[in-house]
Amino acid sequence: MFENLLLPMFDDAYYPDILVAEVKQHIQQFAKKVGRTDLSESEIYRFAHQTMIEINEMKPQFEDLDSSLDDTAADYIAEAMMMVVQDVGHLEIEMEELIANREW
């Protein structure tokens, strides 16, 4: 599953591969945290919000490379995080809530 995470961002020259790879690492760390089956929805959202804080901190790096974390990136990131939670059986999670604290 992880090999396909953020594939559209990797395919789009607007997003620097090195930074997309770092975003992917944050999502993989999120996946490890939510991989436990005994998590509540609030715990999953807490882990998601922490992941978004880490990704938000990357915004200047994207700008330095004439890119940005835009609405399209938000969609790709939300879809990747949704794939992660659904893969471990959390089908009741809201995609928009996963990235609710994004700062772009």
C-alpha positions in Angstrom: 0.0 0.0 0.0 2.7 2.5 0.9 4.3 2.4 -2.5 1.2 4.2 -4.0 0.9 6.8 -1.3 1.0 10.3 -2.8 1.8 8.9 -6.3 -0.1 11.9 -7.9 2.2 14.3 -6.1 5.3 12.4 -7.1 4.0 12.5 -10.7 3.4 16.2 -10.7 6.6 18.2 -11.3 5.1 21.1 -9.3 5.8 19.2 -6.0 9.5 18.5 -5.3 10.0 14.8 -4.9 12.3 15.2 -1.9 9.6 17.1 0.0 6.8 14.7 -1.1 9.0 11.8 0.1 9.2 13.6 3.5 5.4 14.1 3.6 5.1 10.4 2.8 7.3 9.5 5.7 5.0 11.5 8.0 2.0 9.6 6.7 3.9 6.3 7.2 4.6 7.2 10.8 0.9 8.1 11.1 0.1 4.6 9.7 2.2 2.9 12.4 0.4 4.8 15.1 -3.1 4.0 13.8 -2.2 0.4 13.1 -3.4 -0.7 16.5 -6.9 -2.0 16.5 -7.9 -0.7 19.9 -7.9 3.0 19.0 -10.9 5.3 19.4 -11.9 7.8 16.7 -10.6 10.6 18.9 -7.2 9.0 19.2 -7.0 8.6 15.4 -7.9 12.2 14.9 -5.3 13.2 17.5 -2.6 11.3 15.6 -3.8 12.8 12.3 -3.7 16.3 13.7 -0.2 15.8 15.0 0.8 14.5 11.5 -0.7 17.7 10.0 1.3 19.9 12.4 4.4 18.2 11.1 3.4 18.7 7.5 2.3 22.3 8.2 5.9 23.0 9.3 7.1 22.0 5.9 5.3 24.9 4.2 8.3 27.2 4.0 10.4 24.3 2.5 7.9 24.0 -0.4 7.9 27.8 -0.9 11.7 27.8 -1.0 11.5 25.4 -4.0 8.8 27.5 -5.8 6.0 25.1 -4.8 3.4 25.1 -2.2 1.1 23.0 -0.1 -2.1 24.0 -1.9 -5.7 22.6 -2.1 -4.6 19.9 -4.5 -1.9 18.8 -2.1 -4.4 18.8 0.7 -6.6 16.5 -1.3 -3.8 14.1 -2.1 -2.6 14.1 1.6 -6.2 13.6 2.9 -6.7 10.7 0.4 -3.5 9.0 1.5 -4.4 9.4 5.2 -7.9 8.0 4.5 -6.4 5.0 2.7 -4.3 4.3 5.8 -7.2 4.4 8.3 -9.5 2.4 6.0 -6.7 -0.2 5.5 -6.7 -0.9 9.2 -10.5 -1.1 9.3 -11.5 2.4 10.5 -14.3 3.1 8.0 -16.1 5.7 10.1 -13.4 8.3 9.9 -14.2 11.6 8.2 -11.5 12.6 5.6 -11.9 16.4 6.1 -11.5 15.9 9.9 -8.1 14.1 9.3 -6.7 17.3 7.8 -8.8 19.9 9.7 -5.8 21.7 11.2 -4.0 22.2 7.9 -2.6 25.7 7.6 -2.8 26.3 3.9 
